[in-house]
Amino acid sequence: MLEKEGFAALVLRLRSEGINNTRLLSAMEQTPRTLFVGPSHGDRAYEDRLLPIDCGGFAESADLVARVLNLAKLEKGQRVLDVGTGSGFLAGVIGQITERVLTIDRYKTLTHLAQQRFAHLGLTNVVARQGDGLVGVPGEGTFDRIVVTAAFDAIPRQYVDFLVTEGILIAPIKDKDGVIRLSRLTKVGSRFEREDFFEVPYLPLISGVAAAI
């Protein structure tokens, strides 16, 4: 009941913003958010607010996940890289739509917990791995879509090689005033065409991987 009521309220909020992406909404419905935020926050799982997770991080709201993924133009058959696993909810939603998802996080604890949640939902097409978001995933080939949920100081030009032609990178980028906004970068040739959208609460991307957790 909690899950159904929370999701129904979420859909109403999203539709009031003009988000009517039925494929995305269906994928979110198939990815129970309470599984990803833990029992202590289950009653707040669908509120439009940040929720604490392990390793000192936070889970963005389901509202923000929908706003981010709506810009990504996800389709069946796509191969997607998610940078910043967090709770795993965003990667789980992507996995309900696309063919394969690789999600990386600097914290091994987060990737381990996320992988358990994916297994619980039968999402065998989603793989979580510890990795350095600034480096990306050399050797993994190219992706149709890349979604990053940690902020870059400038356009991450190193990511252009990880995308197919006309592939899309969704990433938070800090502007000259220090405000972090979500950008959609579309690969055209060997460069990006950039579109800027709304302000987001994502933290700066930290290089390297965590040694202990």
N, C-alpha and C positions, 0 to 999 in steps of 0.2 A: 504493500500500500504506500509506504514512504517513497519507494522508487517511482511508482506510477504518478503520484501526486507531484513529486519534485520535477519529474520530466515534463509533465503537462504544463506546469508553471514556466519551465524553461522555454518550451515551444511558444507559449504566448508572448514571452518577452522577446524572443528572437524574431517572431513574425511582426511584432510592432516595430522592429528595426529594419524590416524588409528582407529578412533571411528566411526564404521559403524553399531552400534546397532540400527536396524530399529524400534524395539519396543520403545526404549528410545527416539529416534528422533521424532517418531510419537506422543508420550506423551508430548514432549516439544512443538510440533506444536499446540497441543490441549490446551495448557496452555499459553494464550497470556501474554507475559512478561510485556507489557506496562501496563496491569491491576495491576501488582504488584509493579511497581516502581513509579507510579504516573505520572500525566500529565507533571509536571515540568521536568521530566527526560525521557519522552517518546522517544525523538529523540536519546537518548543514551542507550536505553534499551538493545540493542544487542551488544554493544561494550564490548570488553574484559577488563572490568575495574570494580572497586568497585563503588557502588552508595549509597549515604546517604539515610537512612530511619529514621523513628521516633525513639525516645528514645536514640538518639546518636549512633545508630548502623549503619551497612551497609549491603547492599545486595551484595553477591558475584556475579560475572558475570555468564551469562548463560553458558559460556564455562566451568567455574569451576564446576557449577552444573552438567553438563554432565560428566565431568571427575570423579567427586565423585560418581555419581550414576552408571556409567559404571562399577565401581569396586564392586558395591553392588550386582550385579547379581540378579536384581529384576525379579520376575515372577508373573504370575496370581495366585490368591489365597493366597498370603502371607499377613501376619499381620506385620506392620512396625511401629517402634517408631522413630520419628524424634525429636532430642533434639536441640533446638535453632531455633524456628519458623522463626524469622526475618520477612521478607516480606511475607513469606508463599509460595513463588514460588517453592522451592525445594519440600515441602510437597505436593503441588498441582500436580507436575509432578509425584511424587510417586503414588499419588491417581489415576492417569490415568492408571496405570499399575496393581497395587495390589488391594487386597480385602478391606483392612482397614488400615487407617493411624491415629495414635495418635501423634500430634505434641505439644511439650511443650516449653514454654519460660518463663523467669523470669519476663517479662514485660506483664502485663495484656493488655495494650494498643495494643501491637503487636499481641497478640492472638485474640483480638477482631476484629482488622482490617483484619487479615488473614481469620478469620471465615466468615466475610462478603464477601471476595473475593471467597472463596470456594463456598458459597451459590450462588453467581452470576454465577459461572460456573457449578452449579448443582452437585458439588462434595459432595454428602451427606455421602460418606464413609470416609471423612477426618474431624477429630475433633481436634480443637485447645484448649489448656488448659494451664493455668498458672501453672508452676511447677519448681522445683529445679533440674537442670541437674546433679548435683553431687549425689543427692539421687536417681534419676531415677523415676520410677513409681511403687512403691510397691503396690501389690494388683491388678495389671492389668494383671497378668499372664505372659506368655512368648511370645516372638516375633520371627519371622523368620529372620528379619533384623532390625538393629538399625543403624541410621545415626546420627552422632553428628557433629555439625558445630561450636564448641568452643573447645579450646585446653585443654587437660589434661597434668599434669606434669609427669604422669607415666601411665602405663597400668591401665585402670579403672576396676580392678578385681571385683568390686561390680556389674558390669554389666553382669557377666557370668551367674548369676541366672535369668536374664531377657531374655535369649536366649534359643531357642530350640537347641537340639543336632545338630551340624554342621551349626548352625545359624551364621550369619556374623554381626560383628560390624565394621562400618567404622568410624574412629575417628582420629582427629589431635592429635598428641602426641609430646611434647617437648623433644628433645634429649639432651644429656649431654652438647652439645655446645650451647644450647638455641634456636636451629632451630626447627621450628614446621613443621613436615611432616605428611602427611596423611598415616594412617596405616589401613590395613585390618586384623581384628582379627577374626579367625574362631574358634568356640567352639568345642573342642575335649575333651570329658569327662567333667572334672571340671576345665579345663584350656583353655588358648587361644594359638593358633598357629598364629604367627605374620608375616606379610609381610609389608615392608615399601615402600612407593612410593615417590611422589613429595612434594616439599615444598609448604605450603599453608599460606594465610594471616590471618587465623582465630585468634581471640583474646582469651586469657585465659578464661576458664569457671569460672564464679563467683558463689559462693554458695549462697543459699537462693533465695527468690523472692523479687522483688521490691515492696515496700509498697504503693507508691503513683501512679505509672503509669504502 
